[in-house]
Amino acid sequence: MSTGGAFAWFEAFLADCRGENLLVEEVAGPAGPARCLRLDPEDWGAFARLAARTGLRWCAVWGEHRPPRIVVSACLERAGGYLLARTAVEEATPVLPSHTPHYPAADRPERHLQDLLGVVFTDHPDARRWVRHRAWGESEFPLRRDFPLRREAPGPTPPDADYPFLRTEGAGVYEIPVGPVHAGIIEPGHFRFQAIGEAVLNLEERLGYTHKGIEKLAEGRDAEGLARLAGRVSGDSTVGHTWAACQAMERAAQLEPPPRALALRGLLAKRERIANHLGDVGAICNDVGFAFAWFQFSRLRERWQRDNARVFGHRLLRGAVVPGGTAVDVSPQEHRELAGAAAALAHELDELVPILEENASLQDRLVGTGVLPRETAERLGTLGYVARASGIDRDVRRDAPYFPYDRLEVRVPVRAAGDVAARLAVRIEELRIGLELHARLLDMLPGGAVRVPWRGAAPGAEGLGIVEGWRGEILAFVRFGPRGEVARYYPRDPSWLNWPALEVLIDGNIVPDFPVCNKSVNASYSGHDL
Amino acid sequence: MADHLTSWVLALVQTALFVAGAPLLAGWLKRVKCRLQNRRGPRLTQPYRDLLRLFRKELLLPEGSSWVFRAAPYVIFGAIVLAAAVVPLIALRLPTSAIADVIVLVGFFALARFFLALAGMDVGTAFGGMGASREMTVASLAEPALLMAVFTLAMSAGTTDLSVAIQRILSSGLVIRPSFVFALLGLLLVAVAETGRIPVDNPATHLELTMIHEAMVLEYSGRHLALMEWAAQIKFMIYAALIANIFLPWGIAVGFGFGALALGAAAVAVKLALLAALLAVSETLLAKMRLFAAPQFLGFAYLLCLLGMLSHVILEVGG
């Protein structure tokens, strides 16, 4: 649990906490790669201040209603070692200092908690509702135990007309509301621009249109049911989320899936990453009117996904990862076919990528557009390729490796520029690395079974799953209830931490460059709205 | 008298050819572009089917739109068809081009654009206004360049009547004049900007925030949209025919004999097909440029046209 190197900073940090007179106590937390500290609610804010000063990265916050209290957990990380901070507040007075003043990344996750569980964050700089549009009332909290899992459909949600957007005033300033319904077929989200001419003064995101109640729906499910639900958190990250959820459940149940299953999960995750990057590389080019790349990369992605459907039964690999292993296996014949298709793809990339890199009119649009400076990326806790394109060398597969990555050398591409071109370059590099790893995983695929039967977890068992999805670090928390059913599931999609980066990187750009900036980040609406 | 009547009939037929042929040219452009992108393109007749479909579809009017919104498609379509009547397609010496010269042609375009921008703003959505503002920015730079190209031509030919000018060019034989080369290059750039093609605008985009022309017609549906799209296709063909017949006039019918007309039709078909293919190549090779680069692009076009006129004054006058 406490692996040497990753937690080298831990004892010193604990001493600092005591030096600041914080009441901390190391306790047994969820099974997983994190050490757990119990805190006094009053110290919650001071703890964040100290953690920010010590250089811990803020990952997630979630809560659980365990009457008569609400248990709030926050996850932080440093050097590959995860720290879980826990506290509990009374359900009648659920008041807690906020982490947001010290960690801007905590802003929306805390508002999410406020809307769903009714926790009030005292010094939160922005107490507006977030995920709650108007589908439920201000005094209703869907994640409280007394909120029924199944109730009569409340009827059509009234239009969310009174959300207090930020206002900009002045001569020549005008407002462009975009979405949630767009001219193209994309996920719904609302973007409110304040602009002077074509220059963007401010962009405000309003998300939550795809809120599905994932966390509430998880309550009472069995392990298989939760894995199915996790596969639907965000359609393009179905492997990542299912893996994280299964990892959490397996850790809680102390169940070790066979090595072949874990290697297969690695293979599936690679296939998911490659498919998404192929689609996005083409789409980024298409957003600046370079349709050639869009059609070529769409063709490659389509072929790749047809292979997915043929070998693994689903184009997006839904349902492939299950608790205890995988539901799919590859025959020697399919093994050869996959390897052949991957080699062919690598060959096509060698032809296509130079075309993109050498097209001056394309590069002219991408270089210098949507710059996310490194300090901002650090401050917002940005993840995945967005962080790596801004010079942050971070990847769970290398920093806190889990099987099969502890047996593989994972190269992490990093660029310093932080612009759209850098994000594109990182993605292209990840495509190449992904194909290498795909080949290595096929080579090292151990024999044996792909699944062990699921056995129930002990009542109250908790697990934390942390994997690197194609967008970045995915975190899943699972706690089982008294009958081995799921009592609480919280998936933290990397999009939570990447959406705010978009608001910042659009600064100083012009309105018509927003789509390409957005596409280069491509945060998930569904994974964020839950 | 009979000749006079024939010429009027021919002028009408030629205008009808513009109106009927424009979707075909659009279909051809699309098909070549698809081939260049390794795709199987739609049939050449697909634009006709699309127009027919739109004409049959229900018409929806946005809330709060005024008569401007309803009238604009007809005004625009009408102005563009009138503009088409001025441009020689297969034959010269037509009465329509004698009535209205090339400056009137530019005027028709301006009228159409004025109503397009009004219609964009009339619905009151952010996109309509944004598109209108961008369109006017582009137009305010494209129109002077267009006029400058036209003046170069007019000064060479000593007239602003397109028919007469083309005839003079034809009769002077194959001479490469620097003024024409500059004007041709300038006009090519203007045509790309004015017809909303890559790299200035992207007619195929679904991204509201990047649109210029499409942003103004976002709220249109049914037959209104059909008229708007049809007008855009005709406008594209007018520009193509202008470039083809001014700078490469060979083959165009000077007399009204059947043979000459058939040759004229065949010649212009080949020229238009080649021009569209050229555009398809450039659209495949280029990404759309940043909106703020469009003024530079059009400034360059203006400069080319100006150079054309200067080189005419310096090199060709009195020579």
Interface residues (C-beta under 8 A of the other chain):
Chain A: Y174 E175 I176 P177 V178 H182 A183 G184 I185 E198 C285 D287 V288 G289 F290 A291 F292 F295 Q296 R299 N359 S361 L362 D364 R365 I510 V511 P512 D513 F514 P515
Chain B: K33 L36 Q37 N38 R39 A126 F127 M130 I198 P199 N202 A204 T205 H206 L207 E208 L209 T210 L218 E283 T284 L285 L286 A287 K288 M289 R290 L291 F292 A293
